[in-house]
Amino acid sequence: MQDVNSNSNLWSKDNPLSTNNWTAKSGSQYSDGKVWFVKNSSTKSDSYLTLNNPIRIEGSNPEFIFNHYFDTEYSWDGGIVEVSNNGGYSWLDLGEYFYENGYNTSIETNPASTISSRPAFSGNSGEFITSKANLEAFIGQDLNFRFRMASDSLFGGNGWYIDDIYITDNNGIANTVYAQKNSNKAKDKTRLIVLGDQSDRLHVRVFIEGLMSNDANMKSDLSQMGLLPNSQPFFEAPWWYSTNQTIKSTVQTNNVADWILFELRDKNNPAIVKFQKAMLARTDGLLMDEHGSLGIDLSSMAGSEYFIALHHYNHLGIISRNAVKINEVGTFDFTVSKTSTSGNDQQKQINGRYAMIAGDYDHNGIINSLDYNMWKSASALVNQFVSWDGDGNGVVNNLDYNIWYMNRSKVGVGTLYDD
C-alpha cells in the first residue's frame, strides 16, 4: 500500500487479523510533517508497517534510530521492531540490538497475542523518546525494517506513534539509498532519513586553527565538556542568521568540534548571500547538519555557480577563490591548499593542512586591539563558552591571548563583512 499523502511505495501497511492499521496523522514532534500511528485495539490485532525496499548496511558504526511515543495496555499489548535480510521471507526481532531506550517490558504469556512472552514497547512512554539500535552485526546485508503492533482481544489503549526514522553510519560512510531520501516531498509524512554520503549533497571540509590537535584533526573539547551550544550561535552581527537549528539526538557529539556557518554567495557579486545554513564541523573537518547527515543538501540549486563561504564565531571567515558549480563538485576541501580561498594568506598552515585563522573575538573581520580588549575584560574563566576562548577548551587564559597575539593585524576578506 502507498504512503499517505505520497505517491511513493516506501512503506506497506498490513494487518492479517483485523482492519486496524497504520495511518499517517498530524502531530510530528521532530519534523514539519506527520507521524505514523496505529491504535491499540481492544480486539485481536497484528499491524505491520514495513519498509518495502531493503537498505544496504555499510560503514563501521551503522545504527537504526527512531523517535516514538507509545501508550498501550501494559504488558498485554505492545510494539516491536523486526528486520529481514532475505526480502521478508523471515524476520528477526531487533530487540537485543537496542542500546538506548530499548524494550521496557515483556508481553504476558497469552495465546491471544501474536507476540506472547516477547519483550516489547508496552505501557506509557510518557513522551516521545529516541530509541537506538546498533546494526554492526548486519554490515554488508540488505535489510528490510518493520514496526509491528500487537493487541489481544480484551482491553485497548491509545496506540503507537512513530516519528522520524534514521538509518545512519555515524562515521559517515555511505549507505546505499534504495528508499526515498530526505527531501521536500518527504515533509508531508514521517521521514525516512538515510544518513551518509548522498550524491545530492555538497561535502565541505575545513579546519579551525584554535581547535587543532596534534594528530592533524580537531579537538572536541567543547562537546565533551557539555559547553557546545545546542542551538546555532550565528544569530547576531555580522551574520544575522535567524533560523533555529538545534543539535538532534542522532548526532554523536563526541565527534563534533564546533559550529560553522555555511554560505553560498552570488558568483557575480560575492557580497550577496544566496544561501545560509549552520553546520557542525566534525573533528576530521567534514561538515554535517544538525541531524548528523554529512554535507549540505543543495539539490534545489543544482547547476548554478556560487562562491562558498564559511564563518566561525572567533576565526576569520573564508570564501572560495572561484565560484563552484553545484553538483559538479562532490567535495570542496579548504584544507588542502592556500589557493582554495580568495585573498592573500586567509588560512594558516598547520601540520601540512590549512586552517581558518583564530583571534577575531569580536567577529568583525579584523584581528586587532578590540579583540584583545574582549579577552582582557574577562581573561580568567573556566567552563564557559565565550568568543575569546580562542582554543575552544572552555578555559580563558594566557593561551587565548597567545593565539590573538600571533594573528594580530590579520584582516579577512572584506566582502564577507559588508553590511
Secondary structure, 3 states (H helix, E strand, C coil): CCCCCCCCCCEEEECCCCCCCCEEEECCCCCCCEEEEEEECCCCEEEEEEECCCEECCCCCEEEEEEEEEECCCCCCEEEEEEECCCCCCCEECHHHEEECCCCEECCCCCCCCCCCCEEECCECCCCEEEEEECHHHCCCEEEEEEEEEECCCCCEEEEEEEEEEEEECCCCCCCCCCCCCCHHHHHCCCEEEECCCCCEEEEECCEHHHECCCCCECCHHHHCCCCCCECCCCCCCCCCCCCCECCCCCCHHHEEEEEEEEEEECCCCCCEEEEEEEEEECCCEEECCCCCECEECHHHCCCEEEEEEEECCEEEEEECCCEECCCCCEEECCCCHHHECCCCCEEEECCEEEECECCCCCCCECCHHHHHHHHHCCCEECCCCCCCCCCCCEECHHHHHHHHHHCCCECCHHHCCC
